[in-house]
Amino acid sequence: MSPKTSASGGTAGGKQSAVTPARIVVLLLAVLALIFIFENTGETKIRLLIPEVTMPLWTALLATGVIGALCGAYFMRRRS
């Protein structure tokens, strides 16, 4: 095997760049979502089927975001 040929497919050291445009967009969206969540701190009533709960709106938004992220991660993992 010559020095120019490698098992990594020809990339330098076999590593990809850690900063990609897609990762920057995802990070920006996550920061904007957190800003939106923490700007909405007022109390709100939430009803899920039967029980009604009063909690800060940021808690409900954060919980919804986490549930959405977990669902997205689950379906992306199943797809690959």
N, C-alpha and C positions, 0 to 999 in steps of 0.2 A: 504494500500500500504506500503510495507516495505521500509526501507531506501535505500536498494540496487536497488530497482526498481524505474525508473523515466520515465517521458513522453518524455525525450529527446533521448531515444534510447540507454541509457547506456554510452554516452560520458560524460566526465567531464564537467559539466556546460552547456552542449549542444553546445559548440563552437568548430569549426574546426580550425586547424592550419592555420594561415594567410599566411605562407610561404610554398608553395608547389613547387615541381620540375617544374611543368608546368608554374607557375607564374614566376619563376626565368628565364626560357627559354624565355618567352614572354618579360620580362623586358630586358634581354640581347639583344634580337633581336631589340627591340625598340631603345636601346642605340646605337647599331651598325648602324641602319638606320639613326639616327640623326647625327652620326659622318660622315657617307657617304654623307648625304645631305649637311652638313655645310662645308665639304671639297671641294665640287663642287660649287664654287661661281661665276664662269665665266658667262658672258652674253651668251645667246643663243636665236635663233629664234624659235618660236613655232607657228605652224599653226594648227588651229582647223577649219576644213572645209574651210571657206573662209578667215577670218581675219588672218593676220600674226602679231605676237606680239614679241617684244624683251624684255626679262626679265632675271633676274639672274636664273641660273639653279637650285639653291637651292630652290627658290620659287616654281618652277614647280614640283620638286621632293617632296617637303613638301605637296603641294596641292594634288598630286597624292597619296601620303601615307595617307593623311587624308580621301580622297574619298574612298580609299580601306578599311580603318578601319571602316568607316561608313557603307559601303556595307556589310562587314563581320559581324558587330554588328547587322545589320538589319536581315540578313539571320540566324544568330544564335538565335535571339529572336523569329523569326517565327518558327524555328525548335522545340523549347521547348514548 
